[in-house]
Amino acid sequence: MTPPNPDAARPDGPAVLIDQVGVVFDGAVLLVEATGSVDPGGILAVTGPNGAGTTPLLRTIARILERTSGQVLVRGRVPDDRDRSFRRSLAALIGPPQTARDLTIAEHLQFIAATWGVRAKDASTRSEEQLAELGIAQLGARYPHELSSGQSQLVAIALTLARPFDVLVLDEPEQRLDPDRLGLVMGALQRRAQDGAALVIASHSPRLVQELATEVLEIQE
Amino acid sequence: MSSAVDKREQRASLEAIRSIWASRRGARSRTDIAYLVYLVVLSIAVLVIPVLRAIGMGLARPDVVPVLLADAAPRTATAVALMAAAALLLVGAVRGPALLAPFFTTTLAAGPIRRRAVLWRPFVRSVLVPVTGCTTVAALIGITLLTVGRTDLQAAAWFLLASVGTGLLQGACWFLGELLRGTPRRILAVVLALLGVLCAAVPVPIGPGAAYPLAGGDSAAWAIGLIAIGTLAVAACVPGLDRLRGAVLLEQAMRWETASTSATTGDLTAAAGTFRARASTGRRLPAIGGGPMVLLYARRDAVAWLRTPERSVIGVLGAGLSACALGWGLLGTGPLAWTAIAVGTLGAWAASSSFVDGIRHAVHTLGAPALLGQSAAVQAVLHFLAPTLLLGAVGALGGVVSLWSTGAAVGSDGGGGAAVPAAVLVPVALAPVLVALRVHAAAKGPMPLQLATPMPTAQGDLSVFPMLVWQSDAILLALMAGGLLAVGGTMGALWLLLGVVLLVLGIVLMTRSRFRELRS
């Protein structure tokens, strides 16, 4: 189990609220407007053609990118990565994660858990479970530079799931995955939602959207 | 018969390639090449020789000449040459002398043409690097000793010739580093390094040391012998170019091109990063353990070092030797002492690179969605402990060795006064400052565009100077820190401590603003 979040008891309401959010960066319109929300335990699928602004929207939720208009609230708060409780609340996979070149995959999972206060022994057990959950137990002893492209994607998802969160933001988790692996990933995400996490997933996979989403936010170009 | 046909076909193919290459846009014409040769010859005659002569005469000082006249000087010259050969052998594994651009590696070196036909030119150009290095040092020693009248022109000339031979032999070692696989390469490097140690201990000089301007006797024989052996060794390398593996050539070519691109665009950190060894061993070592957070990070760092053993060993040796150089510098006076302090500081800065991957990883997490429970700044602080302790301990050891070696060479009163503790304390004090500087260097963003704004003056475009300062700020800061701590060290332990505190605080403040810029 993940350690309890001291800030878990936020006011009632959606876990993520997106209200008429628009993003203009250096004169370029990255996102015209998007509105939607997801409650704890729900899965919001963000869809749209390439260039519609799905990734900028996710970046805005994770506060990597600043919105130009509208409002984003994560558990009732304006996202701010300097805010520890926000960092504790939100996990995101937008682009490849920063891996350490000298830790194995299993150690990455253990280290991430340990930095969030999980005891070393428990972190070790959890890392084995997480690797098994995504069918990549055999990759535990590898270094990040020893993975194939599809394996890197599975490992990136495993690393993101290794830390605690109330809100999980994923950008196209289906990338480079075969149908079987995609099924495993979808199962893992479904379980996180059943445990009470709110998920926001940008995806071009009709299967993923159809089988997982409780809400769909379609962004127009 | 078929071999003759092969050779004819190869020659025709090469001629066709050369003709196409020569007709490309921006290719150098014969006139351009002639002008280039003229420029090089003129620069050597008008600039290099007078500058070398001026430096050599400037070194003819009472605190430099005794070092060059010391009994151990000839055999030290041989030992240094052998150590440099061992280092070049290891360097050959990451950047060998026979290297083409990736495009030519995939088109020419991977084609039907013999590799030596396309690789000999870059090989010969590369060999000129150690030859130039050796001859420069030999020329400086010769000029200095000539200035004080302790040698004659003939002896200095033989030493210069011997240094050319030594440079050629070092070039051959560099090539062997590119050719050999891991284990034989490491064994040969260790053998050369041990030979260096042996030569330093044996009183009868051999090799370049035997042609040292003071050695007398067989200088001429040694110089001619070294030139002959060096030429033969380089000539023997040329057929060996055919034996170079394609995968090695391509990997090195791509790495070198990435590094060159990063360096020319001002990103020296990224350039250095391309040569950083990746973990390949020790995956069963327990990197993650219990205990407080600071211990979790320290243990993870320490185990990570064991996973790149070659790099870590080189780092520890480099840090130790640099601390020795710092110690020697603090025990001496004059330009040699300051050179030793500068070399020691720069060496310690370079060596610290092997132990701060944790810090680099912490900085890279800036601006990315959080995976770890600590912010990038807190991670950097937690990663601070392990490299500081290691570099401090190795620094102390190196300082003690410098004391011991100086005492052995010049008697028990080799240092004296405040310099004795300073020789040990300054390398230790430098450790936290260098690690803090590593955080500062890791958080360096791309070069601001305004630095590239042309600054036209009567003497030409001066915008190159701010760009150079920006690119080398870490090295300049390290040198400044080394200099300040050396001065503080001679004033006493309290001053030294104060210096460390002020320097670390200053670096932390500068790093904070870099963190803010990267986050925004």
Interface residues (C-beta under 8 A of the other chain):
Chain A: A62 I64 D81 R82 R84 R87 R88 L90 A91 A92 L93 I94 G95 P97 Q98 A100 R101 D102 L103 T104 E107 Q110 F111 I112 A114 T115 W116 G117 R119 A120 K121 A123 S124 A141 R142 Y143 H145 L159 T160 A162 R163 V169
Chain B: R276 R278 A279 S280 R283 R284 A287 I288 G289 G290 G291 M293 L296 R300 A304 R307 T308 D357 G358 H361 H364 T365 G367 A368 P369 A370 L371 L372 G373 Q374 S375 R519
